[in-house]
Amino acid sequence: MSASLAMTHLVPLAKEVDENKVTPGVLGFIVFAVMALAVWRLMKSMNRHMSKVDFKETPEEQVGASVSADGASAGADTPEEPKSKTGDQ
């Protein structure tokens, strides 16, 4: 019963608001400020994490040698798979 009574009091207040003049108000400002602070904190965190990253690349000759050495040693460590008797693979 009280909910319907509250609605009857709020409906006339809604009619008093000018439909051509809508502003975000204090709640809109608070939401915008919170979002701006969140973006600012994320940017600071990203900057801190990016400063820890080492961007120095190894020369390509060393990279190629390490890849071929890894490939040769990986093939030697793995046993061969048994072949099926039917010849289907």
All heavy atoms as an XYZ file, in Angstrom:
660
protein
N       0.820     -1.180      0.000
C       0.000      0.000      0.000
C       0.870      1.253      0.000
O       0.561      2.206     -0.679
C      -0.920     -0.068      1.222
C      -2.019      0.937      1.257
S      -3.105      0.744     -0.116
C      -4.647      0.409      0.481
N       1.993      1.219      0.744
C       2.840      2.403      0.825
C       3.557      2.663     -0.503
O       3.873      3.800     -0.811
C       3.837      2.275      1.966
O       4.700      1.187      1.713
N       3.836      1.599     -1.270
C       4.508      1.776     -2.556
C       3.610      2.535     -3.522
O       4.074      3.429     -4.243
C       4.892      0.426     -3.147
N       2.329      2.186     -3.533
C       1.418      2.909     -4.426
C       1.245      4.347     -3.969
O       1.099      5.253     -4.787
C       0.065      2.201     -4.507
O      -0.557      2.188     -3.223
N       1.281      4.580     -2.663
C       1.181      5.944     -2.140
C       2.410      6.757     -2.544
O       2.293      7.925     -2.937
C       1.035      5.894     -0.617
C       0.837      7.236      0.098
C      -0.441      7.906     -0.403
C       0.809      7.052      1.583
N       3.585      6.134     -2.481
C       4.810      6.827     -2.881
C       4.779      7.162     -4.364
O       5.221      8.235     -4.786
C       6.026      5.974     -2.549
N       4.262      6.245     -5.176
C       4.187      6.490     -6.624
C       3.246      7.647     -6.932
O       3.497      8.433     -7.842
C       3.731      5.227     -7.359
C       4.792      4.149     -7.398
S       6.313      4.679     -8.177
C       5.779      4.866     -9.856
N       2.175      7.767     -6.174
C       1.239      8.876     -6.431
C       1.881     10.208     -6.092
O       1.544     11.223     -6.689
C      -0.062      8.698     -5.630
O       0.249      8.617     -4.238
C      -0.816      7.472     -6.078
N       2.821     10.216     -5.156
C       3.514     11.465     -4.822
C       4.631     11.768     -5.817
O       4.956     12.929     -6.058
C       4.088     11.410     -3.404
C       3.052     11.455     -2.339
N       2.207     12.518     -2.162
C       2.715     10.547     -1.386
C       1.398     12.285     -1.158
N       1.688     11.065     -0.665
N       5.252     10.737     -6.390
C       6.365     10.935     -7.314
C       5.911     11.289     -8.725
O       6.625     11.974     -9.445
C       7.251      9.695     -7.368
C       8.061      9.411     -6.110
C       8.825      8.116     -6.261
C       9.008     10.552     -5.796
N       4.749     10.848     -9.127
C       4.279     11.110    -10.483
C       4.110     12.610    -10.730
O       4.581     13.122    -11.753
C       2.987     10.318    -10.778
C       2.348     10.774    -12.074
C       3.287      8.834    -10.822
N       3.507     13.371     -9.816
C       3.419     14.820    -10.064
C       4.789     15.493    -10.101
O       4.991     16.449    -10.845
C       2.597     15.349     -8.890
C       1.834     14.186     -8.396
C       2.693     12.991     -8.665
N       5.768     14.983     -9.311
C       7.121     15.561     -9.340
C       7.770     15.318    -10.693
O       8.504     16.161    -11.192
C       7.980     14.954     -8.232
C       7.602     15.349     -6.803
C       8.472     14.583     -5.813
C       7.741     16.839     -6.589
N       7.503     14.187    -11.294
C       8.065     13.890    -12.603
C       7.476     14.809    -13.662
O       8.148     15.156    -14.631
C       7.805     12.442    -12.971
N       6.247     15.212    -13.508
C       5.616     16.120    -14.477
C       6.191     17.524    -14.374
O       6.169     18.270    -15.330
C       4.105     16.157    -14.258
C       3.416     14.860    -14.568
C       3.446     14.588    -16.039
C       2.695     13.298    -16.347
N       2.719     12.957    -17.720
N       6.726     17.880    -13.202
C       7.283     19.218    -13.021
C       8.630     19.390    -13.719
O       9.032     20.500    -14.016
C       7.447     19.517    -11.534
C       6.127     19.654    -10.810
C       6.314     19.861     -9.326
O       7.472     20.087     -8.903
O       5.331     19.786     -8.594
N       9.324     18.308    -13.986
C      10.622     18.380    -14.647
C      10.406     18.755    -16.106
O       9.572     18.187    -16.804
C      11.360     17.018    -14.547
C      12.650     17.048    -15.343
C      11.633     16.673    -13.107
N      11.168     19.750    -16.566
C      11.077     20.169    -17.960
C      11.676     19.081    -18.836
O      12.844     18.711    -18.691
C      11.820     21.490    -18.156
C      11.665     22.037    -19.559
O      10.786     21.551    -20.292
O      12.431     22.945    -19.920
N      10.906     18.533    -19.753
C      11.367     17.432    -20.589
C      12.415     17.877    -21.612
O      13.152     17.058    -22.140
C      10.179     16.791    -21.296
C       9.238     16.106    -20.326
C       8.040     15.513    -21.019
O       7.959     15.597    -22.269
O       7.180     14.954    -20.333
N      12.507     19.166    -21.903
C      13.490     19.680    -22.856
C      14.826     20.002    -22.196
O      15.797     20.290    -22.874
C      12.948     20.922    -23.554
C      11.749     20.587    -24.410
O      11.662     19.503    -24.973
N      10.805     21.505    -24.477
N      14.852     20.016    -20.864
C      16.085     20.365    -20.151
C      16.452     19.202    -19.230
O      15.940     19.075    -18.128
C      15.881     21.629    -19.332
C      17.123     22.070    -18.605
C      16.867     23.297    -17.767
C      18.093     23.657    -16.976
N      17.831     24.715    -16.020
N      17.326     18.348    -19.709
C      17.764     17.209    -18.923
C      19.262     17.349    -18.707
O      20.027     17.533    -19.644
C      17.452     15.887    -19.656
C      17.947     14.702    -18.851
C      15.976     15.781    -19.936
N      19.691     17.265    -17.451
C      21.113     17.372    -17.114
C      21.537     16.118    -16.352
O      20.713     15.480    -15.702
C      21.380     18.610    -16.238
O      20.630     18.479    -15.029
C      20.977     19.883    -16.962
N      22.818     15.765    -16.410
C      23.267     14.573    -15.702
C      23.246     14.737    -14.184
O      23.109     13.767    -13.465
C      24.678     14.346    -16.216
C      25.104     15.629    -16.773
C      23.876     16.357    -17.198
N      23.402     15.940    -13.695
C      23.337     16.180    -12.256
C      24.565     15.704    -11.516
O      25.617     15.394    -12.092
N      24.410     15.628    -10.211
C      25.526     15.264     -9.338
C      25.903     13.799     -9.541
O      27.093     13.459     -9.557
C      25.146     15.530     -7.856
C      26.241     15.075     -6.924
C      24.854     17.004     -7.649
N      24.923     12.936     -9.702
C      25.211     11.516     -9.900
C      26.035     11.304    -11.170
O      26.992     10.524    -11.172
C      23.922     10.707     -9.970
C      24.102      9.212    -10.180
C      24.841      8.589     -9.008
C      22.762      8.546    -10.385
N      25.716     11.991    -12.239
C      26.488     11.883    -13.473
C      27.922     12.336    -13.283
O      28.859     11.718    -13.802
N      28.108     13.429    -12.519
C      29.461     13.914    -12.249
C      30.240     12.902    -11.427
O      31.424     12.637    -11.711
C      29.421     15.257    -11.517
C      30.777     15.728    -11.093
C      31.666     16.235    -12.025
C      31.186     15.626     -9.775
C      32.930     16.651    -11.649
C      32.449     16.028     -9.391
C      33.320     16.552    -10.327
N      29.600     12.308    -10.428
C      30.286     11.338     -9.577
C      30.692     10.111    -10.393
O      31.824      9.620    -10.269
C      29.401     10.940     -8.382
C      29.263     12.142     -7.434
C      29.966      9.746     -7.640
C      28.249     11.942     -6.337
N      29.804      9.626    -11.228
C      30.129      8.462    -12.067
C      31.278      8.802    -13.006
O      32.218      8.009    -13.175
C      28.882      7.993    -12.842
C      29.252      6.975    -13.912
C      27.844      7.427    -11.898
N      31.240      9.962    -13.624
C      32.317     10.376    -14.537
C      33.637     10.508    -13.787
O      34.691     10.068    -14.287
C      31.959     11.703    -15.204
C      32.996     12.176    -16.171
C      33.100     11.621    -17.433
C      33.887     13.176    -15.807
C      34.074     12.055    -18.317
C      34.862     13.612    -16.689
C      34.947     13.049    -17.942
N      33.620     11.074    -12.587
C      34.844     11.251    -11.802
C      35.424      9.899    -11.397
O      36.645      9.691    -11.461
C      34.558     12.107    -10.570
N      34.571      8.955    -11.011
C      35.055      7.628    -10.629
C      35.677      6.929    -11.829
O      36.747      6.304    -11.718
C      33.908      6.791    -10.017
C      34.289      5.329     -9.905
C      33.512      7.353     -8.660
N      35.044      7.045    -12.989
C      35.604      6.424    -14.197
C      36.938      7.068    -14.572
O      37.875      6.374    -14.977
C      34.613      6.523    -15.349
C      33.418      5.612    -15.179
S      32.169      5.786    -16.444
C      33.084      5.385    -17.908
N      37.041      8.377    -14.444
C      38.292      9.068    -14.755
C      39.404      8.633    -13.801
O      40.542      8.399    -14.236
C      38.085     10.578    -14.685
N      39.084      8.492    -12.515
C      40.092      8.035    -11.558
C      40.506      6.591    -11.840
O      41.690      6.253    -11.702
C      39.557      8.157    -10.128
C      39.479      9.575     -9.577
C      38.756      9.585     -8.236
C      40.868     10.165     -9.438
N      39.564      5.763    -12.247
C      39.896      4.372    -12.571
C      40.837      4.307    -13.776
O      41.809      3.545    -13.767
C      38.624      3.587    -12.839
N      40.572      5.109    -14.789
C      41.446      5.132    -15.974
C      42.826      5.647    -15.601
O      43.843      5.121    -16.050
C      40.814      5.978    -17.098
C      41.807      6.244    -18.215
C      39.582      5.278    -17.641
N      42.879      6.661    -14.753
C      44.163      7.219    -14.320
C      44.974      6.162    -13.568
O      46.174      6.008    -13.808
C      43.908      8.441    -13.436
C      45.158      9.071    -12.910
C      46.074      9.788    -13.613
C      45.633      9.012    -11.566
N      47.089     10.196    -12.782
C      46.837      9.731    -11.515
C      45.146      8.436    -10.405
C      47.560      9.876    -10.355
C      45.877      8.588     -9.238
C      47.070      9.293     -9.225
N      44.327      5.406    -12.670
C      45.028      4.351    -11.930
C      45.490      3.235    -12.866
O      46.592      2.694    -12.699
C      44.134      3.769    -10.840
C      43.993      4.693     -9.645
C      43.360      4.011     -8.484
N      44.267      2.970     -8.000
C      43.880      1.993     -7.195
N      42.635      1.900     -6.811
N      44.736      1.090     -6.789
N      44.665      2.874    -13.842
C      45.075      1.844    -14.795
C      46.278      2.298    -15.616
O      47.187      1.512    -15.897
C      43.920      1.491    -15.723
C      42.843      0.604    -15.119
C      41.650      0.516    -16.059
C      43.388     -0.768    -14.831
N      46.300      3.554    -16.015
C      47.435      4.073    -16.784
C      48.711      4.070    -15.943
O      49.787      3.742    -16.433
C      47.133      5.481    -17.301
C      46.028      5.520    -18.336
S      46.452      4.662    -19.847
C      47.629      5.789    -20.533
N      48.604      4.436    -14.667
C      49.775      4.407    -13.783
C      50.279      2.980    -13.625
O      51.484      2.725    -13.664
C      49.431      4.992    -12.411
C      49.440      6.503    -12.368
C      49.308      6.992    -10.951
C      50.535      6.610    -10.191
N      50.896      7.482     -9.107
N      49.364      2.040    -13.452
C      49.754      0.644    -13.288
C      50.408      0.117    -14.558
O      51.422     -0.584    -14.493
C      48.531     -0.198    -12.942
O      48.857     -1.560    -12.884
N      49.833      0.453    -15.715
C      50.410      0.007    -16.983
C      51.812      0.594    -17.164
O      52.728     -0.102    -17.597
C      49.529      0.428    -18.150
C      50.035     -0.088    -19.487
S      49.149      0.547    -20.888
C      49.681      2.247    -20.893
N      51.978      1.852    -16.818
C      53.285      2.493    -16.949
C      54.300      1.803    -16.045
O      55.445      1.559    -16.449
C      53.168      3.981    -16.600
C      54.401      4.738    -16.988
O      55.210      4.287    -17.769
N      54.551      5.922    -16.418
N      53.902      1.450    -14.828
C      54.793      0.768    -13.901
C      55.177     -0.605    -14.447
O      56.345     -1.009    -14.386
C      54.112      0.627    -12.544
C      55.035      0.202    -11.451
C      54.385      0.167    -10.070
N      53.440      1.241     -9.841
C      52.137      1.058     -9.566
N      51.647     -0.168     -9.489
N      51.346      2.074     -9.358
N      54.214     -1.350    -14.992
C      54.505     -2.675    -15.526
C      55.349     -2.594    -16.801
O      56.221     -3.437    -17.022
C      53.211     -3.440    -15.805
C      52.592     -4.005    -14.574
N      51.818     -3.239    -13.721
C      52.646     -5.234    -14.051
C      51.417     -4.000    -12.730
N      51.897     -5.217    -12.896
N      55.096     -1.621    -17.639
C      55.869     -1.489    -18.880
C      57.310     -1.090    -18.589
O      58.212     -1.430    -19.354
C      55.216     -0.461    -19.807
C      53.890     -0.927    -20.370
S      54.004     -2.383    -21.377
C      54.691     -1.695    -22.857
N      57.540     -0.368    -17.492
C      58.918      0.001    -17.172
C      59.728     -1.214    -16.721
O      60.949     -1.201    -16.796
C      58.942      1.077    -16.091
O      58.432      0.565    -14.870
N      59.068     -2.276    -16.266
C      59.765     -3.492    -15.850
C      60.137     -4.386    -17.029
O      60.953     -5.280    -16.883
C      58.887     -4.298    -14.887
C      58.662     -3.613    -13.565
C      57.764     -4.454    -12.685
C      57.469     -3.748    -11.387
N      56.562     -4.546    -10.538
N      59.542     -4.162    -18.195
C      59.772     -5.020    -19.350
C      61.114     -4.683    -19.988
O      61.454     -3.517    -20.178
C      58.629     -4.857    -20.381
C      58.926     -5.646    -21.641
C      57.317     -5.286    -19.776
N      61.887     -5.722    -20.338
C      63.169     -5.533    -21.003
C      62.943     -5.694    -22.509
O      62.550     -6.760    -22.968
C      64.164     -6.574    -20.503
C      65.535     -6.385    -21.100
O      65.843     -5.255    -21.540
O      66.301     -7.362    -21.143
N      63.167     -4.630    -23.259
C      62.897     -4.642    -24.689
C      64.123     -4.982    -25.529
O      64.080     -4.894    -26.736
C      62.353     -3.280    -25.140
C      60.953     -3.037    -24.686
C      60.690     -2.186    -23.643
C      59.896     -3.675    -25.303
C      59.405     -1.960    -23.230
C      58.606     -3.465    -24.894
C      58.360     -2.606    -23.851
N      65.221     -5.386    -24.911
C      66.428     -5.704    -25.664
C      66.232     -7.042    -26.352
O      65.861     -8.035    -25.738
C      67.637     -5.753    -24.740
C      67.970     -4.407    -24.152
C      69.156     -4.499    -23.235
C      69.421     -3.144    -22.592
N      70.471     -3.226    -21.581
N      66.509     -7.070    -27.648
C      66.362     -8.298    -28.423
C      67.703     -8.998    -28.541
O      68.748     -8.365    -28.600
C      65.830     -7.979    -29.816
C      64.436     -7.407    -29.821
C      63.936     -7.156    -31.223
O      64.565     -7.649    -32.172
O      62.931     -6.468    -31.349
N      67.655    -10.320    -28.620
C      68.883    -11.072    -28.858
C      69.161    -11.054    -30.353
O      68.242    -11.003    -31.166
C      68.741    -12.525    -28.366
O      67.639    -13.119    -29.052
C      68.495    -12.582    -26.880
N      70.425    -11.086    -30.745
C      70.730    -11.116    -32.179
C      70.103    -12.346    -32.836
O      69.950    -13.394    -32.216
C      72.256    -11.184    -32.221
C      72.701    -10.670    -30.900
C      71.619    -11.003    -29.930
N      69.761    -12.211    -34.117
C      69.074    -13.288    -34.837
C      69.934    -14.540    -34.966
O      69.407    -15.646    -35.019
C      68.649    -12.802    -36.213
C      67.534    -11.790    -36.156
C      67.082    -11.391    -37.541
O      67.332    -12.146    -38.493
O      66.475    -10.320    -37.659
N      71.258    -14.397    -35.028
C      72.130    -15.562    -35.161
C      72.024    -16.452    -33.925
O      71.968    -17.668    -34.027
C      73.575    -15.114    -35.362
C      73.763    -14.348    -36.656
C      75.115    -13.665    -36.710
O      75.862    -13.708    -35.701
O      75.425    -13.086    -37.747
N      71.971    -15.843    -32.747
C      71.866    -16.621    -31.517
C      70.487    -17.260    -31.396
O      70.360    -18.378    -30.915
C      72.130    -15.737    -30.301
C      73.564    -15.277    -30.197
C      73.783    -14.373    -29.003
O      72.843    -13.995    -28.322
N      75.028    -14.001    -28.763
N      69.459    -16.567    -31.840
C      68.113    -17.105    -31.774
C      67.997    -18.323    -32.668
O      67.463    -19.358    -32.286
C      67.069    -16.038    -32.177
C      65.689    -16.657    -32.293
C      67.058    -14.901    -31.176
N      68.525    -18.263    -33.877
C      68.471    -19.391    -34.800
C      69.254    -20.588    -34.279
O      68.827    -21.732    -34.416
N      70.401    -20.351    -33.672
C      71.207    -21.444    -33.141
C      70.509    -22.110    -31.968
O      70.520    -23.341    -31.844
C      72.575    -20.920    -32.711
N      69.874    -21.341    -31.123
C      69.200    -21.932    -29.963
C      67.958    -22.703    -30.390
O      67.640    -23.731    -29.811
C      68.830    -20.852    -28.946
O      67.861    -19.985    -29.495
N      67.274    -22.256    -31.434
C      66.093    -22.971    -31.914
C      66.491    -24.307    -32.521
O      65.870    -25.333    -32.264
C      65.307    -22.120    -32.941
C      64.241    -22.952    -33.630
C      64.681    -20.922    -32.264
N      67.558    -24.332    -33.332
C      67.983    -25.591    -33.949
C      68.517    -26.549    -32.895
O      68.312    -27.755    -32.990
C      69.019    -25.336    -35.036
O      70.203    -24.799    -34.466
N      69.194    -26.045    -31.882
C      69.703    -26.901    -30.813
C      68.540    -27.466    -30.002
O      68.548    -28.640    -29.631
C      70.634    -26.108    -29.902
N      67.522    -26.684    -29.750
C      66.349    -27.164    -29.018
C      65.607    -28.211    -29.830
O      65.140    -29.205    -29.289
C      65.401    -26.004    -28.683
C      65.983    -25.067    -27.640
O      66.933    -25.482    -26.938
O      65.483    -23.930    -27.534
N      65.496    -28.016    -31.121
C      64.794    -28.965    -31.976
C      65.513    -30.294    -32.051
O      64.908    -31.355    -32.037
N      66.846    -30.256    -32.129
C      67.619    -31.501    -32.219
C      67.555    -32.262    -30.913
O      67.396    -33.480    -30.899
C      69.066    -31.185    -32.580
N      67.655    -31.580    -29.792
C      67.631    -32.274    -28.510
C      66.222    -32.756    -28.188
O      66.054    -33.796    -27.566
C      68.143    -31.358    -27.388
O      67.259    -30.258    -27.236
N      65.183    -32.046    -28.619
C      63.813    -32.463    -28.343
C      63.487    -33.728    -29.116
O      62.805    -34.610    -28.613
C      62.837    -31.352    -28.719
N      63.982    -33.865    -30.326
C      63.714    -35.049    -31.118
C      64.418    -36.272    -30.564
O      63.933    -37.387    -30.671
N      65.577    -36.101    -29.956
C      66.328    -37.231    -29.421
C      65.693    -37.744    -28.134
O      65.803    -38.922    -27.817
C      67.774    -36.816    -29.166
N      65.032    -36.880    -27.380
C      64.466    -37.280    -26.097
C      63.140    -38.020    -26.248
O      62.792    -38.821    -25.395
C      64.249    -36.055    -25.203
C      65.574    -35.434    -24.791
O      66.597    -36.136    -24.876
O      65.568    -34.257    -24.386
N      62.410    -37.783    -27.308
C      61.097    -38.395    -27.448
C      61.211    -39.723    -28.167
O      61.852    -39.821    -29.214
C      60.137    -37.476    -28.224
O      60.712    -37.188    -29.486
C      59.878    -36.193    -27.467
N      60.601    -40.785    -27.623
C      60.651    -42.087    -28.312
C      59.725    -42.083    -29.513
O      58.777    -41.320    -29.578
C      60.163    -43.066    -27.243
C      59.319    -42.237    -26.338
C      59.923    -40.861    -26.356
N      60.024    -42.964    -30.456
C      59.183    -43.056    -31.647
C      57.867    -43.716    -31.297
O      57.804    -44.574    -30.424
C      59.890    -43.870    -32.725
C      61.043    -43.165    -33.352
C      61.594    -43.971    -34.518
O      60.829    -44.727    -35.137
O      62.786    -43.841    -34.780
N      56.813    -43.329    -31.995
C      55.513    -43.927    -31.764
C      55.458    -45.270    -32.479
O      55.963    -45.412    -33.595
C      54.410    -43.017    -32.295
C      54.325    -41.707    -31.558
C      53.200    -40.842    -32.094
O      52.320    -41.368    -32.799
O      53.213    -39.649    -31.821
N      54.830    -46.245    -31.849
C      54.730    -47.549    -32.521
C      53.803    -47.453    -33.727
O      52.806    -46.746    -33.710
C      54.142    -48.460    -31.438
C      53.522    -47.545    -30.449
C      54.266    -46.248    -30.540
N      54.149    -48.149    -34.773
C      53.349    -48.120    -35.996
C      52.234    -49.154    -35.891
O      52.426    -50.226    -35.312
C      54.211    -48.402    -37.216
C      55.314    -47.364    -37.346
C      55.967    -47.465    -38.664
C      57.132    -46.498    -38.675
N      57.091    -45.559    -39.680
N      51.108    -48.824    -36.455
C      49.979    -49.767    -36.399
C      50.212    -50.912    -37.353
O      50.865    -50.779    -38.391
C      48.681    -49.051    -36.706
O      48.717    -48.594    -38.035
N      49.663    -52.069    -37.040
C      49.854    -53.268    -37.864
C      49.033    -53.217    -39.144
O      49.367    -53.856    -40.123
C      49.478    -54.515    -37.057
C      50.417    -54.767    -35.923
C      50.024    -56.004    -35.173
C      50.967    -56.231    -34.018
N      50.617    -57.419    -33.247
N      47.956    -52.425    -39.124
C      47.095    -52.371    -40.308
C      47.628    -51.419    -41.357
O      47.192    -51.441    -42.486
C      45.670    -51.957    -39.926
O      45.728    -50.652    -39.316
C      45.050    -52.945    -38.975
N      48.550    -50.562    -40.983
C      49.106    -49.625    -41.946
C      48.333    -48.308    -41.992
O      48.679    -47.425    -42.742
N      47.252    -48.193    -41.225
C      46.501    -46.935    -41.185
C      47.181    -45.977    -40.234
O      47.619    -46.350    -39.156
C      45.063    -47.176    -40.681
C      44.276    -48.029    -41.646
O      44.625    -48.010    -42.847
O      43.345    -48.719    -41.184
N      47.273    -44.739    -40.672
C      47.883    -43.728    -39.807
C      46.991    -42.547    -39.673
O      46.293    -42.133    -40.444
C      49.232    -43.287    -40.344
C      50.242    -44.382    -40.235
C      51.613    -43.889    -40.687
O      51.787    -42.750    -41.080
N      52.580    -44.772    -40.638
